[in-house]
Amino acid sequence: MPLGAFLLLVAAAAATGARFTPGPWYEALDRPPLAPPDWIFGPVWTALYVAIAVAAFLVWRRRSEHRIGLALGLWTTQLGLNALWSYLFFGLERPGLALVDILVLLAVSYIPAISTWLPSVLAD
């Protein structure tokens, strides 16, 4: 699977999340003074999603290793959780559910990182 395929998968997740944007509900929230300005989210999320695609591609290149299937399955799960967050937070206006999504996302993201990083460190 070439890098372009991972970029397309990530773009699909990003497009799904982009359907749910901040609106009057979000604008009315009492945000902390250090909250980033709204304009920064587009560039930051673009860079993040490109990094997510590149990471999957780098893992896929090592597909002969037995744990890679699990890592890519968890990668797919975290991509879905990423897309789901915007729906929960902006679409449903449920920050509590969005927080649960983020916590699960963090756990799911660390497992493939550790499962692919540790064997490469041990091999060196």
N, C-alpha and C positions, 0 to 999 in steps of 0.2 A: 504494500500500500504506500503510494508516494506521499510526500509531505502535503501536496495539494489536496488529497483526500481528507487528511486530518484537518486542514484549514477549512474545507467545506463543512465538515461535521461541526467544527467550532462555530463557523458562521451561522449555521442553522440554529444552534443553541443561542447564539447572541441575538439573532433575529427574533427568536421566540421571546427572549427576555426583554427585548427592545419594544415589544408590543405593549408593555406595561410601564408607563412612564410616570414620573412625579406629577402630581396634579395639585389641586387646591388643598387636599388633605395633607399632603407632604409639606406644602408651603406653610400650612398653619401649625406644624409641629414646632415645639420650642427646642430648637437645635442649639448645641453648645457653641460658644464663640469660635472654637477651633475647627468646626465643621468645614470641610473643603467646599469651595464654590462649585455651583452646579456645572459650570463649563468644563471642569477638570475630569468629570466622570467618563466622557466619551473617549478622550485620548488614553486615559489610564486603563479602561476596560478593553480597548482595542489592543494595547500592548500586552495586557494580561492574557487575553484569549489567543493571541499569536504565540505567546510563550507556552500556553497550555497545548497548542497544536504541535509545536516543535518538541516539547517534552514527550508527547505520545509517539511522535515519529522516531525519536531517539530510542525509546523503549522498543518500538516495533522492529527496529533494525537488529535488535538482539533477540529476535523471536525464536531462535533455536533453544533458548534457555527455558526450562519448564515453568518457571514462575511468571513468565511474561504474559501468559494468557490471563492469569489472575490480575496482574497489574493493569492490563488493558481493559478488562472487565470493570475493575474499580474506577479506571479513568473514565469510562463511559458513564458509570454511575455518578461520578462527581460532575461530569458535564451536564447531566440531567438535573442534578441538584442546583447547579449554577443557574440554569434556565428557570427552574422552579422558584428560586428566591425572588425574582422580580414579580412574579405572579402573586406570591404570598404577601410580599411587602407592599407593592404598589397596587396590584390588581385587587386583592382581597382586603388590603389595609389592615393586615394582621401581623404586626411586628413580632409578637410572641412566637407565632408559627415560623416566621422568617428566621428568628434566632435559633430555633430548633433545627431548621434546615442548615444554617451555617455551622452549627455544632456537629451535625452528622457529616456535612461536607468536609469539615476539617479532619474528622476521623478517617473518612474514606480516602482523603487525599494523602494522608500520612502513610497509610498502609502500602500503597504501590511505591511511594518514594523510598520507603525503607526496604521493601522487598527487591527493588532494583538497584539501590545504592549499595546495600550491604554486600551482595555477592561481588560487585565490581571492586569494592575496597578490599575484600578478602582475597581476591584473585591477584591483586597488585603486590 
